[in-house]
Amino acid sequence: MTVSRLLVLKRSDGMGADELAVIGKAKIFAGLNDEQREAVAALAVRCEIDTGEFILREYESVNTHLIFVIATGKAEVLKDVGSSGGTARSVRIATIGVGDVVGDMSIVDKAPRSATVRALEPTTLLTLDMDRVRSELADLGVYPVVASNILAEVCRRMRENHTLTVSALNREIEASRVRVSSGMFVMGIIFLISCYTLALEPLLGLKRLNDGDGVAIITISFILIVSLGSAVAVMLSGYPLSDYGLTTRNAGTYAWQGALWSVPILAGCTALKWLLIQGRPGASIFTPIVEFGVLPRYTPPFVYVNLILYILFAPLQEFTVRGALQSALHRLLGAATRKQIWSAIVLSNLLFSAGHSHIGIGFALAALIPGLFWGWMFYRQRSLVGPSVSHILIGTYVIFVLGLDQALLSLGRGE
């Protein structure tokens, strides 16, 4: 039951200083002299309500001639926004406190209540019957002053609502623009991945034809094409480059963090390599390439060239996967909850792993693990510096020092 439905209200035992003080604070009583305020206070009825009790309910049409002045406590104003799953839903549009008035809108338009008002804490109300004010205080001229103030207050709220509405529309337009641009970018990346997948069979034929050089050619070509497409999408997006992690802000700090946070992964990769070489006589943790029967063409010059290319292209991969794709997914999916954050990280890294399928399914799956780590680092730093440093350190150590990629490929072939 709401306060406005109470048929019997306990009248306070005479006018008090508290009632006068509250009436003096309320905007709708501005302009009244002392005699008029005392007369209004004499008609006021004090009512105590507990936390969670309703003062008004939206759409209620009973006792719309009553208004309520908050003497102590605090309340929230709620607006119905429909139902979901059979449950009514409402949103808070305002919080009100001492001196604020509710129920005045119905005095103007004689319509049902336009919002729900609920106490947030034990609250004291001064209830005023505006029909009695008009009839019993006619000689004092109170009603015209109060009615004029109510109209002015309603107009002020309408102006505020118009401003809020325009702001909300602008936010919705911006959100729509974000969704469209992010969605188009993600579609572009998916298109490139799809083309890559359709071309995978001939690419694998090239790999078999010229094993070492073929893998390098495929990888470099794929990175260049996707990076170029990502760069064009970033430039056309209209967002600042810093939104994509292209910033030097705190670069030194982020570089050190990227290196330091990579240490546990480096240790884990070393332990994995040790496990893989068990039972292989003469195998060593730090003798890559030869111990798993890789082609003899892997001579030092070839390794050095590939090492340099890897160092140069690792930041490009980070720009494409983290800076462009993950950022676009965060805007598209949102980044307000942990689920949204990790959905973007996981999805972007699945696409990143798919881009390594020409090397081998085992290597592609293994690339997912550090990719998740780099995705988390990018979200935390909002910069490509840390992930790029970590990518170079982990990648060069795993491939060119441990030879772990070849170990995984050899394991996949049953060697």
Disulfide bonds with the S-S distance in Angstrom:
none
